[in-house]
Amino acid sequence: QLNKAQQALARQQAALEGRAPGQQALAQAEANVAQAQAALAQPQADLGAEKTAAQAVNEFVAARQQIADAQKAAAQASAPADAQQALAEAARDINQAQTDAATLKLGPAQADTKAGQAALARAGQAMAAARQAQTRQAAASLAVKPGNDAGQRQNGNASQGQGNGGGGKSGNALTGAGDAGKLPEPVSGLNPQDRAAVVQLQNQKPPADYAADVEQYYRNIADGTGL
């Protein structure tokens, strides 16, 4: 169970740092999208004159391959549906731009190229949002609620008598493995009246007749079962 917990924690930590396999696959797909966008810059410029339109036609071939690579990477990364749809639209637009350029329809070719660029931008944004969502999910799963996991750890330490503060058995029950005088998280979450009572009891040794009751009070607080 400890090994499984450590492995789960390692996966969550990797997700927080963007190193999870799914995040890396999405990052690769985003890189392919960026390359496709860069590949469209030159043919878009060459569409400004008929004498360079033939060059644009050839350059669109390379751009279409970059888009195809981005589509493949997005599918492998299980990218969001809207990202894959945007890539499909970009492929369609650039294919039409190449056809228009070949027939010297430079205006429509430029419009199709701009539409393809916009579709690529949407795809990249959708994949970036998916990666950020994975990071937020990992952060949420690592969040520790006061009085829950922390309280259980302190209760476990208290039952083993590992505390070093407060003195005697009742001090160990209150502080667990914490430092002397430092209240555990469940105690810090009490209302002011109860918290003040705990602090007062911690600072003075209880009468022998009530020592067992005080120790049980501490334990109830530490394990979150109530007062």
Phi, psi and omega in degrees: 000322179295318178298318179296320179295319179294321178294318178296319178296320179297320178295318179295320179296319178298321179294322177298326182266004179077020184256002179294147182307317180296321179292320179294322178294319177295322179296322178294319178296321176298320179297321177296323177296316180298322178294321178294320177298318179294324181293340181274349183296316184290311179297327178297321178290321183289345178284000181283347181213148181295328183291340178252004182297324179296324177295320180298321179302314180293323181289332176296332179299314179295321180295319179296325177293321178297321179293320178298320177297320179294321178296318179296315180296321180294320178295318180294328181274001185052048180298156179306151183300323181292331176291316180292325177294320179296322178294321177297321178294321179297318179298318178296316182295317183287328175297319179291323179298321179295318179297317180294320180295323181293335179255016176061028172271074190291323178299305177300324180297318178296319179296318179295322179295318178296320178296320177296319177299317180296321178295320178297320179298318179297320180297315179298319180296320180294321180288323176297319178296323179295319178296319180295324178295321177297321179295316179297321180296319179295320179295320180294323181288339179269351183293135179253124179277130179303137178083359181254266180296317182298319180295322179294321179296318182292324178295319178299317179293323181296319182293337179269353179070036184267356183293157180235012182237159173088331179079141177071182183293321182294325177296317179297320181296328182281314190267345182059230180267014184280179179281160180298135176081357182262121182284140175293164184302320179299324181292319181296340180271001180287166174289159186306322183294312180293321180296320179296322179296320179296316180298318180295316179294327181292328185273357178218148181282127182287157175301150184302325182294336184249005184301317182295320179294320179294318180297319179294325176301315179297316183296320179298321178293316184297321182266004173077013182275356178110182183269000000 
